Amino acid sequence: MAHVRIFRHYIHLPFVILGLIDFSVLVGAFCLAVFFRYFGDIAYFSESIAYILPSAVIFAALNMLLMVAMGVHQSRLEDGLSGMMLRTLIALILSIPFALTAYLLSQEWLWYLGGDGVITSASVFGFFLLGIARIVFFTVVGNDAFKRKVLVLGTGFRARQLLEDLQTPFNRKGFHLVGFVPINDEPVEVPEQYLVNVPGSLHEYMTRRPVQEIVVSVEDRRKGLPMEDLLECKMQGIRIVDGAVFYERESRKVAMEMITRGWLVFSDGFSVSSVSGFGKRALDVLASGILLIATSPLMLLTILAIKIEDGWSAPVLYSQERVGLRGQVFKVHKFRSMRTDAEKDGAVWARQNDTRVTRVGAFIRKVRIDELPQIFNVLNGTMSFVGPRPERPMFVEQLAEKIPFYNERHRVKPGITGWAQLCFAYADNEEDSREKLRYDLYYIKNQSLLLDLLVIIQTVEVILFKKGSR
């Protein structure tokens, strides 16, 4: 298996292994810093290791949390090892005040964490040791490490959808595509170079090829599907996966063109319990309260900046009707980033280089400050901290007519941030909204406190690296 599924969310196995290696390296780096600062004698150090480890584990855990927030491990695919190490350096620097805060809260238990110069030395050791460990890891495992060899059964529209949508290195990180096997009476929409000729039976072909997984992506399973062959393959230990499930697992979104309402009914996920509902509400209140306290000075400066640019009588907040849980309309609050007459001719999509945006508005949009008043929407229960972004009623009406399953995104409360915001840029047209819905459906299907925490943590990366803002 190249993926581990934790609380219904797929995590790529090499990331899990690399994360465990990074954690171990950081623990070792802290112990090394303590050894040179206080000991110098291996025997004496070994006797004291039980007292050193709590501080080392907290140091490593804080750094790992910040590395997840920075998207360190995923950045290997987009920015290479140099980009990965740059984000690691930022995380190590940012972790220092958090480590000192942990020491102040529990000085007796984390005595070594507050040692003079230990955290700085541990961060320096950690940076160089992480670099060495990662070079060794990627050299040993190679680019195709943990990738499964996958054969797709089918060559029609659904198969072509898999081929076209799973082209990027990020979407191909879990598998190596062997090819597509044509099925009788199914049209061939896949380019010829991807087709695989199976002269005999499928299971005989599989005994001669090291394929670990067969993806069934046919238009009609009642016509020409070799069930006996598939059963033989399954009994040989080859995994048989539905095309829509495979698409969801690899891309972290739902393939709307490949699913039906029946698939939604019988697939796993889409479950809600009172316990998870209480946990989500508690997380909403906690996260919103912390964010409100932390950003209060920033919000006051934003109010001042808007007043200076547009005049003291100009409104600071902009309230707008949005569609929320179960299709109910509510008012969302944002810092005003456009001119007061921005919609004198009616509502229109936001767009790049929008001339209606003020100078202050352009800045607060870029760093997401304009979204901060939505904290009060979360506290009053009309929004959640994590969820699909709420749309205006007129846009919802238009999109629901053209995009299948669009109203399913109203099964949960809308959020300040969400899975779609992490994975896709700003939506300013129908096609972008269709793509974002794929991610929203993935979130609704697989929602859990773990996924909510992951989204909250990685939203830091969105803010710092300006992903998805407009």
Disulfide bonds with the S-S distance in Angstrom:
none
